[in-house]
Amino acid sequence: MKKILSLIAGVSLSMAVHAQENLVSKEHGFVHGTSKEYVWPTEPEVLEKLDQWQDQKFGIMFHWGVYSVPGISESWALCSEDKFTARRKRILPGATYGDFKKWYWGLADSFNPTKFEPSEWAAIMKDAGFKYLIFTTKHHDGFCMFDSKYTDYSIAKGPYKNGKYSNVAYHVFDAFRQQGFMIGAYFSKPDWHCEDYWDPYLSTPTRNPNYNTKKQPEKWAKFQQFTANQIDELMSDYGKIDILWLDGGWVKKPQQDIKLDKIVANARKKQPGLIVADRTIPGQNENYQTPELRVPKTQLDHPWESNITISNSWGWNPKPKFKSAEWIINTLAEITAKGGNFVLNVGPTGEGVIEEEVIKRLKQVGRWLKTNGTAIYATRTTPIYNSGNVWFTANKDKKTLYAIYALPEGEELPATIEWEGNKPKGKVTLLQTGKQVKYTSKDGKVTVTLPKGLKKEALAFSFKMK
């Protein structure tokens, strides 16, 4: 803790965020950016847990809700902003807006995930090398994946109410906790199903409250209490929670003040050291930043996490375009070298199944991490972090460096790998084989000769540095 505190003491409380490379595909629609500044937390328990979280490096996120039944995009088609109108028309051609909302919210009546087995999910993800979980307890549509006392719009009140795991979030958290995962609860600050956010007697032209909260303070106060109550449920009744991952960055002071400071203070009384990710809102409640569907262009020196989908949507869709295992491994190496964590999103089916094509890719990632994980887990940045297709990480003690060659998809392994900087001192070990490899170092360039017969995959090397 002394090391952590001394490090923080030497860091300015706010730092500019570097420009980011946008990797967004058109299918995703609205995408969160990041805040322009980062403010370090000051509570020792939060700093300690942040350090632990940064050791994990690789997280799994699930988007699962009523939208998983027909395989459409989550929540956003309910919003009447121009960018989402065309999407709504594609989903339900010819339907009026009122009919669409009735249909969408009515999907709860057919959401019955009879094939859901949380222990199977946890086993698959542990085998894939993930270390922490972010699970959608509630998206903007207001449908709760937990048995909330404050609404009937939940998985526990529909056709699955008598299911073995009807309080879904509880059983997901429990299964992953048993596998050693850090546990994160995704929670949407806006709730479009709640009548104190979207008044059903008024039109809903934007994502914001559809009434003047200043003129109706009593109504807004009800929503504030509703939000506080639901978060308190998650912090009180669902076991140890490590991360509160808050979505909906437009819900913020002063226009949409939900008294988050008080909510977080109460949450930490029950979950000491709780990490809060209040997305895009700089300040004491954004303990790490969350660039969405993108990787920052450069190394960042504060906590952050790229959240990226394995397919072309957050939830399940019937015509997925899956990213390859090679892409996942290479992206993990890049993000780690730049100082971040990588949370990969998977969308289970409406029945509660993780598709075989997803499992196949994740098994390949897991095999790679079993051999090469020391170059990823519990590492930190090093000043020279990239040279061509090679990404560098360092042990927390900075005594051992790792060079990860991100093999481009579709290419064969070269005879030699070169990089500039980070000159080794003594032997260089290839993690795939555990054996030393030959190398030369001349004019600032290191050239490693690869032995024959290697498995065609990203390669990781360990060495001491001069």
C-alpha positions, 0 to 999 in steps of 0.5 A: 500500500505504501508503494501505491500511495507514494505512486499516486502522490506523485501523479497529477490528479487529472491527466489528459486522455490521449487520442483514440483509434476508433474501431467502431463498426456501423452495426453498433450505433451509439458508442460511448467515448471517454472523459477528457480527464482522469482523477485518481481515487484517494481511498486506500482500499479502492487503490488497492483493489484497482491494483488487484484489478489491473493484475487481471488484464482479461475480463468477460462481459455478458450482454443478456436481456429481453433483446436476446430473444429475437436477437436484436440490438439492446435497448436503443431501438426504443429511443426516438433519436434519428440515428435509431429510427431506421434500426427500429423500422428494420426490426419491426417494419410498419409498426408505429412507435407505440406498437414497437415499444409495446412489442419490445417490452413484451419480449419479457413474456417470452424470455425463458432461458431454460438451458441456462447453466451458470456453472457451465458459463463460469467453467468455459470462461475460466478455461478461456483465461478470463479473470473477472466478470462484468454482467448486465444486471439492467440495461437502458430498457429497464429489464432486470436480470435480478429479482428486484423488489422495486419492479416487476419488470425482471427475469424473476417475474416472467416465464422463468420465475420458477426456473432453477436460477430465476434470480439470474444475476445472483447465480451468475455472480456466485458461479463465477466467484466460485471460479475465482473471478472478480465480480462486476455488476453492470447497471444502467443509470437511465431506465426507460421502463421506469415511469419516473424516467419516461412518463408513459403519458408523454412522448419519448423523443430522446434518451433523456427524461421526457419531462422537466425534472426541475418543474417536477422535482417530486417525480425526479426524486422518486427516480433518484430513490428507485436507482439508489434502492436497486443499486443497494439491492445489488450491493447488499444481497448478491455477495461480494461485488468488486466493480460497479460498472455504470452505463449511461453517461448522459445521466449526470450532474446538473441536469440528471443528478441521481446523487451518485456520490451518496449511492457510492458511499453507501455501496462502499459501506457494504462493499469495501474498496468497491471500484466504480466505473461511472463511464465518461464522467470524470471525477471521484466515481470514474475509477477507471476509464472505459473506451468502447469498441476501440483501443487507445492509440498510445500508452496511458498511465492511469487505469482503463479498460477497452470493452469490445464485442466478440461479434458484430453486436453486444447481445446475441444475433442470428447472423454473427460476424465473429472475431478470430482467436488470433485477433483476440490474442493480438488485441490483448497483447496491444491493450496490455502493453498500453497499460489497459485491461481488455473486457471481451463481450459475449452475447448468450442466446435467449435460451441461455446458451453460449454458442459453439463458435464462441467457445471454439475461439475462447478455447484457443485463446485459453490454450495460448494464455496457459502457455504465455499468460505470464507475459499478460497477467500481473504485468505493467507497462514499460517505456518502450512498449511497441516495435512493429508487430512486437508489444512489450510488457514488464513484471511488476518488479520491472526486472523481467520484460516480455516481448509478444510478437502479434502474428498477423492473421493469415500469415506464417511465422517468419524465420526471424523476429526483430525489434528496436529497443529493450535490449536483452541481457543474457538469455531470451526464453520462448514461452511456447517451448520454455527454451532459450532462443538465439538472438543478436543485438546490433545498432539498437536492433534485436533479431531473434531466430525462431527454431523450426516446428513452432506452433503457428501463433503469437509468440512471447519471449521473456528476458532481463534487460540491460 
